[in-house]
């Protein structure tokens, strides 16, 4: 299976055709409607008849114990599971009313609209500047060096990283701290102008200070983008989520808003998970 870094580079690189041939883009953040979704890896039934709405310009958090299907679900949203051997699905995943798995939907076009930030920071082993400029260069979405400079600066500013790196843009990105690398990956995703950003446990490998910066960043980004977050951290979910989706063994058990869902869950399974008695 490809590494997250290879997947990220392929996602950006394969978008050139999409940029030249058209766009799926609409005004503002895009919303998902998931209808009767089943996902299988060969004979393993991973997601079971899911129905869920993901609202535009809000943060929707997927939670649940390891192996419950939350990372599979988030990767369904930009068709990253297409590359996994034995993957198949039934049901619909609607983005702005269009099923992203319809035959006439180009996965390349989809990835211009739905960005992804992975669990571990995965900057490319090139300069800070070139990491952010990689997508725009492939897309040919700028007309001058000055415009490209503006894209890089604005993306780094949105990722709350500009002030920390503005004097060393030509430095190799691998020299950054883990938290800085993750914010650089967010800037790289922003530079390709998506409408949805998917975060798969983006702070699990970070220290508390870096985690706080990533959380603040996600809250700020929801003003522009639809944000979907996978996390094991209930405190993090309570801090940033507009909606929490609790999954267990491939089923959606409960959907609610914090803090109500954490203080007074409706499902016994949710209560057991929150209290640490469900693994």
TAUR-V387711 format. One record per residue. N is the residue number from 1. RES is the residue in three letters. SS is DSSP state (h for helix, s for strand, l for the rest). PSI is psi in radians with two decimals (* if undefined). NEAR is the number of other C-alpha atoms within 8 Angstrom. Layout:
BEGIN
((N:RES:SS:PSI:NEAR) (N:RES:SS:PSI:NEAR))
END
This chain:
BEGIN
((1:UNK:l:2.43:4) (2:UNK:l:2.61:5) (3:UNK:l:2.88:6) (4:UNK:h:-0.63:8) (5:UNK:h:-0.75:9) (6:UNK:h:-0.72:8) (7:UNK:h:-0.73:9) (8:UNK:h:-0.75:9) (9:UNK:h:-0.68:8) (10:UNK:h:-0.70:8) (11:UNK:h:-0.74:10) (12:UNK:h:-0.80:14) (13:UNK:h:-0.64:9) (14:UNK:l:0.00:9) (15:UNK:l:-0.15:14) (16:UNK:h:-0.78:11) (17:UNK:h:-0.73:8) (18:UNK:h:-0.74:12) (19:UNK:h:-0.59:11) (20:UNK:h:-0.48:7) (21:UNK:h:-0.21:6) (22:UNK:l:-2.98:7) (23:UNK:l:2.58:8) (24:UNK:l:0.13:7) (25:UNK:l:2.46:6) (26:UNK:l:-3.14:6) (27:UNK:l:2.23:4) (28:UNK:l:-3.11:9) (29:UNK:l:2.63:12) (30:UNK:l:2.54:14) (31:UNK:l:2.63:11) (32:UNK:s:2.54:13) (33:UNK:s:2.05:13) (34:UNK:s:2.22:13) (35:UNK:s:2.05:12) (36:UNK:s:0.80:11) (37:UNK:s:2.15:15) (38:UNK:s:2.39:13) (39:UNK:s:2.37:12) (40:UNK:s:2.50:13) (41:UNK:s:1.79:11) (42:UNK:l:-2.02:8) (43:UNK:l:0.01:5) (44:UNK:s:2.10:6) (45:UNK:s:1.79:10) (46:UNK:s:-0.78:13) (47:UNK:s:2.37:14) (48:UNK:s:1.68:11) (49:UNK:s:0.79:10) (50:UNK:s:2.46:12) (51:UNK:s:2.16:9) (52:UNK:s:2.46:7) (53:UNK:s:2.31:8) (54:UNK:s:1.96:8) (55:UNK:l:2.56:10) (56:UNK:l:2.54:11) (57:UNK:l:0.67:13) (58:UNK:l:2.92:12) (59:UNK:s:2.01:15) (60:UNK:s:2.20:14) (61:UNK:s:2.27:14) (62:UNK:s:2.22:13) (63:UNK:s:2.82:13) (64:UNK:l:2.89:11) (65:UNK:l:2.86:11) (66:UNK:l:2.38:6) (67:UNK:l:0.12:6) (68:UNK:l:-0.26:12) (69:UNK:l:0.08:13) (70:UNK:h:-0.69:12) (71:UNK:h:-0.63:8) (72:UNK:h:-0.77:9) (73:UNK:h:-0.80:9) (74:UNK:h:-0.55:12) (75:UNK:h:-0.35:10) (76:UNK:h:-0.54:9) (77:UNK:l:-0.31:9) (78:UNK:l:0.40:11) (79:UNK:l:0.52:9) (80:UNK:h:-0.43:9) (81:UNK:h:-0.23:9) (82:UNK:h:-0.49:7) (83:UNK:h:-0.06:7) (84:UNK:l:2.25:8) (85:UNK:l:2.26:7) (86:UNK:l:0.02:7) (87:UNK:s:2.35:12) (88:UNK:s:2.82:8) (89:UNK:s:2.82:8) (90:UNK:s:2.86:8) (91:UNK:s:-2.93:10) (92:UNK:s:2.54:12) (93:UNK:s:1.74:14) (94:UNK:s:2.24:12) (95:UNK:s:1.98:11) (96:UNK:l:0.67:7) (97:UNK:l:-0.04:7) (98:UNK:s:2.25:8) (99:UNK:s:2.08:10) (100:UNK:l:-0.22:11) (101:UNK:l:0.09:8) (102:UNK:l:2.64:7) (103:UNK:l:-0.48:5) (104:UNK:l:0.09:4) (105:UNK:l:2.13:10) (106:UNK:l:2.10:7) (107:UNK:h:-0.50:9) (108:UNK:h:-0.77:11) (109:UNK:h:-0.69:14) (110:UNK:h:-0.71:12) (111:UNK:l:-0.18:12) (112:UNK:l:-0.26:15) (113:UNK:l:-0.49:12) (114:UNK:s:1.82:13) (115:UNK:s:2.94:14) (116:UNK:s:2.34:10) (117:UNK:s:2.23:12) (118:UNK:l:3.05:11) (119:UNK:l:-0.81:11) (120:UNK:l:2.43:9) (121:UNK:l:2.34:11) (122:UNK:l:1.00:10) (123:UNK:l:2.65:12) (124:UNK:l:2.57:8) (125:UNK:l:0.99:7) (126:UNK:l:-3.04:10) (127:UNK:s:2.82:11) (128:UNK:h:-0.84:13) (129:UNK:h:-0.84:9) (130:UNK:h:-0.47:9) (131:UNK:h:-0.84:13) (132:UNK:h:-0.61:17) (133:UNK:h:-0.17:13) (134:UNK:h:-0.91:10) (135:UNK:h:-0.92:12) (136:UNK:h:-0.61:13) (137:UNK:h:-0.76:9) (138:UNK:h:-0.73:10) (139:UNK:h:-0.40:10) (140:UNK:l:0.83:8) (141:UNK:l:0.31:6) (142:UNK:l:2.69:9) (143:UNK:l:-0.20:7) (144:UNK:l:2.84:6) (145:UNK:h:-0.63:7) (146:UNK:h:-0.71:6) (147:UNK:h:-0.70:9) (148:UNK:h:-0.72:12) (149:UNK:h:-0.71:8) (150:UNK:h:-0.72:8) (151:UNK:h:-0.78:10) (152:UNK:h:-0.81:12) (153:UNK:h:-0.83:9) (154:UNK:h:-0.68:8) (155:UNK:h:-0.74:13) (156:UNK:h:-0.61:13) (157:UNK:h:-0.78:10) (158:UNK:h:-0.52:11) (159:UNK:l:0.14:12) (160:UNK:l:0.70:9) (161:UNK:l:-0.27:12) (162:UNK:h:-0.86:10) (163:UNK:h:-0.47:7) (164:UNK:h:-0.37:6) (165:UNK:h:0.00:8) (166:UNK:l:-0.41:7) (167:UNK:l:0.08:5) (168:UNK:l:0.75:7) (169:UNK:l:-0.43:9) (170:UNK:l:0.00:8) (171:UNK:l:2.54:9) (172:UNK:s:2.32:10) (173:UNK:h:-0.40:13) (174:UNK:h:-0.20:10) (175:UNK:h:-0.19:6) (176:UNK:l:2.77:9) (177:UNK:l:2.93:7) (178:UNK:h:-0.76:9) (179:UNK:h:-0.69:13) (180:UNK:h:-0.69:10) (181:UNK:h:-0.70:14) (182:UNK:h:-0.70:13) (183:UNK:h:-0.54:12) (184:UNK:h:-0.70:15) (185:UNK:h:-0.62:13) (186:UNK:h:-0.74:10) (187:UNK:h:-0.69:13) (188:UNK:h:-0.69:14) (189:UNK:h:-0.72:14) (190:UNK:h:-0.65:11) (191:UNK:h:-0.38:13) (192:UNK:l:0.18:10) (193:UNK:l:1.04:8) (194:UNK:l:3.05:12) (195:UNK:l:-0.41:14) (196:UNK:s:2.40:13) (197:UNK:s:2.17:14) (198:UNK:s:2.27:12) (199:UNK:s:2.03:13) (200:UNK:s:1.62:13) (201:UNK:l:0.98:11) (202:UNK:l:-0.27:13) (203:UNK:l:0.12:11) (204:UNK:l:-0.42:8) (205:UNK:l:0.21:8) (206:UNK:l:2.76:9) (207:UNK:l:2.89:8) (208:UNK:h:-0.69:6) (209:UNK:h:-0.78:6) (210:UNK:h:-0.63:11) (211:UNK:h:-0.76:11) (212:UNK:h:-0.68:8) (213:UNK:h:-0.70:8) (214:UNK:h:-0.70:12) (215:UNK:h:-0.81:10) (216:UNK:h:-0.67:8) (217:UNK:h:-0.78:11) (218:UNK:h:-0.73:11) (219:UNK:h:-0.70:10) (220:UNK:h:-0.66:7) (221:UNK:h:-0.44:10) (222:UNK:l:-0.24:12) (223:UNK:l:-0.43:8) (224:UNK:l:-0.66:9) (225:UNK:l:2.75:16) (226:UNK:s:2.27:16) (227:UNK:s:2.29:15) (228:UNK:s:2.23:13) (229:UNK:s:2.29:12) (230:UNK:s:2.22:13) (231:UNK:l:2.63:13) (232:UNK:l:-0.20:8) (233:UNK:l:1.85:6) (234:UNK:h:-0.60:9) (235:UNK:h:-0.69:6) (236:UNK:h:-0.77:9) (237:UNK:h:-0.74:12) (238:UNK:h:-0.57:10) (239:UNK:h:-0.62:6) (240:UNK:h:-0.35:10) (241:UNK:l:2.50:13) (242:UNK:l:-0.54:10) (243:UNK:s:2.42:11) (244:UNK:s:2.30:15) (245:UNK:s:2.02:13) (246:UNK:s:2.12:12) (247:UNK:s:2.57:16) (248:UNK:s:2.12:11) (249:UNK:l:0.74:9) (250:UNK:l:0.01:11) (251:UNK:s:2.61:11) (252:UNK:s:2.01:10) (253:UNK:s:-0.75:11) (254:UNK:s:2.54:10) (255:UNK:s:2.27:10) (256:UNK:s:-3.13:9) (257:UNK:l:2.47:10) (258:UNK:l:2.69:12) (259:UNK:l:-0.09:7) (260:UNK:h:-0.73:9) (261:UNK:h:-0.57:12) (262:UNK:h:-0.52:10) (263:UNK:h:-0.53:6) (264:UNK:l:1.16:6) (265:UNK:l:2.59:10) (266:UNK:l:-0.52:8) (267:UNK:l:2.47:8) (268:UNK:h:-0.62:7) (269:UNK:h:-0.74:8) (270:UNK:h:-0.77:12) (271:UNK:h:-0.72:11) (272:UNK:h:-0.69:10) (273:UNK:h:-0.78:12) (274:UNK:h:-0.63:10) (275:UNK:l:-0.03:7) (276:UNK:l:0.25:7) (277:UNK:l:0.19:7) (278:UNK:l:2.14:9) (279:UNK:l:*:6))
END
